[in-house]
Amino acid sequence: EINRALRRMHPEIVAEIISGVASTGGTAVQDGGGELLTINGEFTVSVVLARCHQIPAGALRWRIRLDTGLAPDITIAIRMGEANEVPLDYYLLPSIDMTLPHLRLGR
């Protein structure tokens, strides 16, 4: 159920990013499939929501799956809050530095 909610939330968050870029005078254009954004006609961005889950010891963890098939220049990884209802924070991950298809974050 959480994954379905995150999939429904994804287009809203992408729209917020597009609006934010426009509010600063830039342009963000979604490709035909809606998977990539092209920012200012210069580079591509993929937006990934990372679900929060608690391990048995009580710590919070996020697993970020990088979409290597899209080959974005930058991935915006959005860690969701503990209830997976609102974003906790954002990470900008340049593809040049990402050598593995998965990334794990903890707090």
LUMTIVO-38168 format. One record per atom (N, C-alpha, C, O, CB): x, y, z. Coordinates in steps of 0.2 Angstrom, whole numbers, plus 5000, padded with zeros to 4 digits. Glycine has a CB too. Layout:
% LUMTIVO-38168
XYZ
...
% end
This chain:
% LUMTIVO-38168
500449945000
500050005000
500450065000
500350114997
499550005006
501050065004
501450125004
501750134997
501850194995
502050115009
501950084994
502250094987
501750124982
501950164978
502550024984
501150104983
500650134978
500550204980
500450244975
499950094979
500550224986
500450294988
501050334986
500950394983
500450304996
501650304986
502250344983
502150354976
502350404973
502850304985
501950304972
501850304965
501350364963
501450394958
501650244962
500850364967
500350424966
500650494968
500450544964
499650414970
501050494973
501350554975
501850584970
502050644970
501650544982
502250534966
502750554962
502650614957
503050654957
503050494958
502050604953
501950664949
501850724952
502050784949
501350644945
501550734958
501450794962
502150824963
502250884963
501050784968
502550784966
503250804968
503650834962
503950884962
503650754971
503550794956
503950814950
503650884948
504050924946
503850764944
502950894948
502650954947
502951014951
503051064949
501850954947
503050994957
503351044962
504051064960
504251124960
503351024969
504451014958
505051034956
505051074949
505451124949
505450964954
504651064944
504551104938
504351174940
504651214937
504051064934
503951174945
503651244947
504251284950
504351344949
503051234951
504651244954
505151284958
505751304953
505951364954
505451234963
505851264948
506351284943
506151344939
506451394938
506551224938
505451344937
505151404934
505151464938
505251524935
504451384932
505051454945
505051514949
505651554950
505751614952
504751494956
506251514948
506851544948
507151574941
507751594941
507351494951
506651564936
506851594930
507151534925
507351554920
507351644930
507151474927
507351424923
506751384920
506151404920
507751374927
506951334916
506451294913
506551214914
507151194915
506451304905
506051184915
506051114916
505551074912
504951094913
505951094924
505751034907
505351004903
505350934904
505850894904
505451024895
504750904905
504650824905
504750794899
504450824894
504050804909
505050734898
505050704892
504350664891
503950674895
505650644892
504250634885
503650604883
503350554888
502750554890
503650574877
503850514891
503650464896
503550494903
503350454908
504050414896
503750554904
503750584911
504250564916
504250574921
503050574914
504750524913
505250494917
505850544919
506150544924
505550434915
506050584914
506550634914
506350704913
505850714910
507150614909
506750744917
506650814916
507250844913
507850824914
506550854923
507150884908
507750924905
507750994908
507251034907
507750924897
508251014911
508351074915
508751124910
509251114909
508651064922
508351184909
508651234905
508951214898
509451244896
509251274909
508751154896
509051124890
509751104890
510051094885
508951184884
509951094896
510651084897
510851014900
511350984898
510951134902
510450984905
510550924908
509850894910
509350924910
511050934914
509950824911
509350784912
509350764920
509850754923
509250724908
508750764922
508650744930
508150684930
507550694927
508450804934
508250644935
507750594936
507550604944
507950624948
508050514935
506950594945
506650604952
506450534955
506050494952
506050654952
506750514961
506650454964
506450464971
506750504975
507350404964
505850434973
505650434980
505950374984
505850314981
504850434980
506250384989
506550334993
506050325000
506050365004
507250344996
505750265000
505350245005
505750235012
506250205012
504950185004
505450265017
505750255024
505550185027
504950175027
505650315028
505950155030
505750095034
506250085040
506750105040
505850025029
505950055045
506250045051
506549975052
506149935051
505850065057
507149975054
507449905055
507349885062
507149925066
508249905053
507349815063
507249795070
507549825076
507249835081
507349715070
508149855074
508549895080
508249965081
508449995086
509249895078
507749985077
507450045078
507650105073
507350155073
507450065085
508250095070
508550145066
508150145059
507750105057
509250135064
508150205056
507750215050
508250205044
508850225044
507450285049
507950175038
508450165033
508050185026
507450185026
508650095032
508350205021
508150215014
508550185009
509150185010
508050295013
508250155004
508550114999
508350154993
507850164991
508350044998
508850184989
508750224983
508950184977
509550154977
509150294984
508550174973
508650134967
508750184961
508250224959
508050084965
509350184959
509550234953
509350204947
509450144945
510250244953
508950244942
508750214936
509250224931
509250274927
508050254934
509750174930
510250174926
510050174919
510450194914
510750124927
509450144917
509250144910
509050204907
509150214901
508650094910
508850254912
508650324909
509350364908
509350414904
508250354914
509850344911
510450384911
510450454912
510650494908
510850364904
510150474918
510050544919
510750574921
511150544924
509550564925
510850644920
511450674922
511450684930
511950674933
511550744919
510850694933
510750704940
510150664942
509650664939
510750774942
510250624948
509650604951
509450644957
509850654961
509750524953
508850664958
508550694964
508250634968
507750614966
508050754962
508650624973
508350564978
508050604983
508350644987
508950524980
507350584984
506950614990
506850564995
506450514994
506350644987
507150575001
507050535006
506350555010
506250605011
507550535012
505850505010
505250515013
505350515021
505750475023
504750465011
504850555024
504850555031
504650485034
504450435030
504350605034
504650475040
504550415044
503850375042
503850315041
504550415051
503350425041
502650395039
502650385032
502050365029
502150445042
503150405028
503150405020
502550445017
502250425012
503050335018
502350505021
501850545018
502150615015
501850645011
501350565024
502750635018
503050695015
503750695015
504050645018
502850755020
504050725010
504750725010
505150745016
504950795019
505050765004
505650715018
506150725023
506650775021
506750825024
506350665027
507050755015
507550795013
507650765006
507450725003
508150785017
508150805002
508350794995
509050784994
509450824998
508050854991
509250734990
509950724989
510050734981
509650714977
510250654991
510550774979
510750774972
511250734970
511850744973
510850854970
511150684966
511650634965
511950634958
511550614953
511450564967
512450664956
512750664949
512950594947
513250554950
513350714949
512750574941
512850514938
513550494938
513750434938
512550504931
513950544937
514750534936
514950504943
515450464943
515050594935
514650514948
514850484955
514550424957
514750394962
514750534960
513950404953
513550344955
513850284951
513650284945
512850364954
514150244954
514450184951
514050114952
514150064949
515150174953
513550124957
513150064959
512450084957
512250134958
513250044966
511950034956
511250044954
510850054961
510250084960
510949984950
511150044967
510750054973
511250094978
511850094977
510549984976
510850134982
511250164987
510750164993
510150164993
511350244985
511150154999
510750145005
510950205010
511550215010
510950075009
510450235013
510550285017
510250275024
509750235025
510250355015
510550295029
510350285036
510350355040
510550405038
510750235040
510050345046
509950405050
510050385057
510050425062
509350445049
% end
